[in-house]
Amino acid sequence: MVLSKVIPDGQGGALVAWYFWLSEPGVPDEGHVTHVSSSGSTDLSISGQVFEMVLGENGTAFANNGAITAFDLSSMTSLWTYQAPAGSNSMKIIASTAGGGLVAKFSDQYGVQETVVRIDSNGQPSTDSWSGENVSYLVVGDWLTGSTSLAAPAADPVELAEATWIDPAGGGNNSSDPGLKLIGSTDCTITDRQVQYFLRNSNRAVPRDANNNVIPYTVFEHQTVHSLAPPDGVTPHQYATDPNSGVPENEFDDAIYPGTGTVPLYSTQTFTYGLKGQRQYRVKRIERHTGDFTWVPIEPPENHILVRPCAEPLINGWPAPYIGQGCENQWPPQ
């Protein structure tokens, strides 16, 4: 029996990865992950040697033996397995993500260029369109390739899991989500469709710290059709606190132009927010302002945008005004 990896379970116990070395050509080692706690131990059989493990949210953990296996900590049963595309050289975990998912990377056949894959809680993968050497991620929202940083948020940021061991090096993330939401203010069409949102707390007030100072969050949009937020599907490209950025604090001003081609574009728009040098949080609630200080939540918290050739863009199937009132009726008053 050979011990390969041990990490804490976040509950006072441990996850212990070990294997029987069979030394038979073509036969994988007999691997195991054992959950040891004050109430005893439970075991998950897994082929081969586990060399990485991390904790996720919702009682989930992940093991890497060349493929990624998600498993339930309570029952020690497998939830799903992800195998890198054929021809890949290696697979490595980057970090667990909010909602029970994981972000990992796999290398090309030469082990040089690495590609990021984001796997949701159901095991469904989404592969990033970019790649680089020695890809890594920092909690501040920067993707690194070798010694070069892709300036955040040039590549989509990661909403990290809230757990005690979220990456293979043992990094933890117990920072609480501020739980802020986007409030629609205005929505009108002139030459383009102009939509304004404000980032607010549960009372629809500006977020403030313990000393009553306004917290200068930056709001970012993420478009599945990158041409609507060039070049990488994310805007803005700076933080509100960057010198001369012109990016407003706790606000997002959108401009959606009519299509110029012959084919309509369909894009899903989501939002994150954060402070420079800190993690970003996903916007989990968007409210439309329908007038008379009435707000209606958009469920799920995302917009489906249809950009039609030479026609007003539609948001969730609606022309302006939908997210907010006409541009002469701003909320809050300017």
Secondary structure, DSSP 4 states (H G I P E B T S, - for coil): -EEEEEEE-SSS-EEEEEEE----TT---EEEEEEEETTEEEEEEEES---EEEE-STTEEEEESSSEEEEETTT--EEEEE-PPTT---EEEEEEETTTEEEEEEE-TTS-EEEEEEE-TTS-EEEEEEEEESEEE-TTS-EEETTEEE-TTSS----B--BS--STT---B-PPP---EEEEEEEEESSSEEEEEEEE-TTS---B-TTSPBP--EEEEEESSGGGSTTTTEE-SS-TTSTT--PPTTEEEEEEPPB-SSS-EEEEEEEEEE-TTS-EEE---EEEEEETTEEEEESSS-EEEEE-BTS--EETTB-SSSSSB-TTS-SS--
